[in-house]
């Protein structure tokens, strides 16, 4: 039987990455002025996909092909994949620009708040109006006023 996977939103992916790796950024070593992983933090696509109940290939594709071009600018890359280390040994290292991720996530949270605030106010106004109709109907039909 085929396992059913979820298709997470950009915000869910970025929020999950932020929550998983916020404690690791920046990673300071004694005597260093700047964190060794500043600004790029290595991430584990499989672990992220597991937390989101999504396919790792789709999470990688979403980050690499969608989010990377969308949020990279000038010479600042949002997401990097390096296949070799400094000794020219083959490795696969996926890293994300953590300060940029934090900024993007803050913007997405602000957009979400701008969307949900008017909906919440409209829903409350609807409840007040429905209550008024119910009370008026009760007075007219049951009490005969």
Secondary structure as GFF3:
##gff-version 3
##sequence-region A 1 145
A	DSSP	alpha_helix	10	21	.	.	.	ID=ss1
A	DSSP	three_ten_helix	22	24	.	.	.	ID=ss2
A	DSSP	beta_strand	40	42	.	.	.	ID=ss3
A	DSSP	alpha_helix	45	52	.	.	.	ID=ss4
A	DSSP	alpha_helix	56	61	.	.	.	ID=ss5
A	DSSP	pi_helix	62	67	.	.	.	ID=ss6
A	DSSP	alpha_helix	68	71	.	.	.	ID=ss7
A	DSSP	beta_strand	79	84	.	.	.	ID=ss8
A	DSSP	beta_strand	90	97	.	.	.	ID=ss9
A	DSSP	alpha_helix	98	137	.	.	.	ID=ss10
A	DSSP	pi_helix	138	142	.	.	.	ID=ss11
###
